[in-house]
Amino acid sequence: MAGSDGLSSGEFATAFRAFLETAVAQAPSPEPYFRRRLTEHLGVSPTALPIVAESLPVHEHPNLQLALDDHVKEEGRAHELLGVSSQLKRMGSLGLGDLTAAAQPGMMGPPAPDEGPVDYLNLACGQDEVLPCVQFGLYLISGAGGPLGVLLRVSERGFGVAGVTVEVMATERADAEEFLAAIRQRMRTRNVYRGRIVSLSAKPPMGNLEVKFHHLPQIERDRIIMPFGLLERIERQTIRFAAHAQRLAQAGRHLKRGLLLWGPPGTGKTLTAMYLAHQMPERTVLMLTGQTLGLIEASCSMARRLQPATVILEDVDLVAEQRTSQSTGTNAVLFELLNQMDGLGDDADVLFILTTNRPELLESALASRPGRVDEAIEVPLPDSECRSRLLDLYGRGLILQLAERATILERTEGVSASFIKELLRKGALLAAEASPASDDPLTVTDEHLEQALADLTAEGGALTRTALGVTPPAARRPSCG
């Protein structure tokens, strides 16, 4: 249908749209909010100023936030934190240069970024601690170091590998570089992972590195039941070495060291590692187990940065078996472990604590070469004296009436500490069933333990015995009692 001037409706719509765009383009355009604020703050137009950017892995976000908080609160400085509203913000493509760009003429495209709320994200900085971290915000910092515009932005996980980017604008590029150097230094000293017990994980689908905090139970020394002198040897290589680390380094002794604890399952290797972790609270502890074995390089790198540090790698035989019996993928993990232990300088105060149930499968280079493992200590099955102490340890809270204690000790030859613990637990259950209506403390007798032994050894079957660390006589090594 044609209009009164002969234009079709389509031609009229096109002409009208052109008229509106021309009118918008010729209308006076207000200066974009962030360009105006940065001009006022820096004293010059920001459009030609240099921008220096630095990208960090997402697990460094809380360290960056603490460093920024310290920097802006330093005496003689002032700051203002501005939020940003923009459709492009969530896509991770909005940078400091976009905030200073002129408004686009016409009616096409998204509106220019405008003032909005500051985005925060609560991140773990301890076992039960969280830190509010800026997810997207513009700092206007003044004082020592000259005026700066600092944009902190976190790319969303849905758009690839998550990361944190800091962009700095200054009238002189040297000021921006100096600021970033100061932030890096503060991040090292204010690191939230220092002195904590942590493990690394790669979160799918992009493998973003995450740090998890752990709380290990406090293990008292009297819970470590070993033959006489064995725990003292372990403590000398770990706790007492750490106490004298500074003097040893001054004397030219290397601080990097490795300790291998080996022996049958259930003898207390893991318990000992947990005990050692708590006895050296000034050290950062990195735990490597299961799927995290693929993050050996990242873990050793963190240990180097946060030294003094301890790396605990349980069941090292899972990655360090003889190369002839392993797949190519697992060999790569083994090689990485050896390379990382060798790659640390002798002056790096990093302690490796490795555990294994199968020392015969360990690669000889790992087990014996100096600089990888300095001392390998056998944690044997408990002898008679140790089994007696284990009965007392795991009998705490019970009344033990054992007239035939020697018989129980003889019948438990070749069992692990874990077996003794389960024996007392099952004995307590039998005692409770024998007097269900009583409020008196549980009294465990020879009869209860005899029945518990029968349940665990004869009726439980071979799988139960294996699970509890019962070693067949033919496979036993002489105990070190």
Secondary structure, 3 states (H helix, E strand, C coil): CECCCCCEHHHHHHHHHHHHHHHHHHCCCCCCHHHHHHHHHHCCCHHHCCEEEEEEEHHHHHHHHHHHHHHHCCCCCEEEEEEEECCCHHHCCCCHHHHHCCCCCCCCCCCCCEEECCEEEEEECCCCCEEEEEEEEEEEEECCCCCEEEEEEECCHHHCCCEEEEEEEECCHHHHHHHHHHHHHHHHHCCCCCCCEEEEEEECCCCEEEEEECCCCCCCHHHCCCCCCHHHHHHHHCHHHHHCHHHHHHCCCCCCEEEEEECCCCCCHHHHHHHHHHHCCCCEEEEECHHHHHHHHHHHHHHHHCCCEEEEECCHHHCCCCHHHCCHHHHHHHHHHHHHHHHCCCCCCEEEEEEECCHHHCCHHHHHCCCCCCEEEECCCCCHHHHHHHHHHHCCCCEEECCCHHHHHHHCCCCCHHHHHHHHHHHHHHHHHHCCCCCCCCEEEHHHHHHHHHHHHHHCHHHHHHHCCCCCHHHCCCCCC
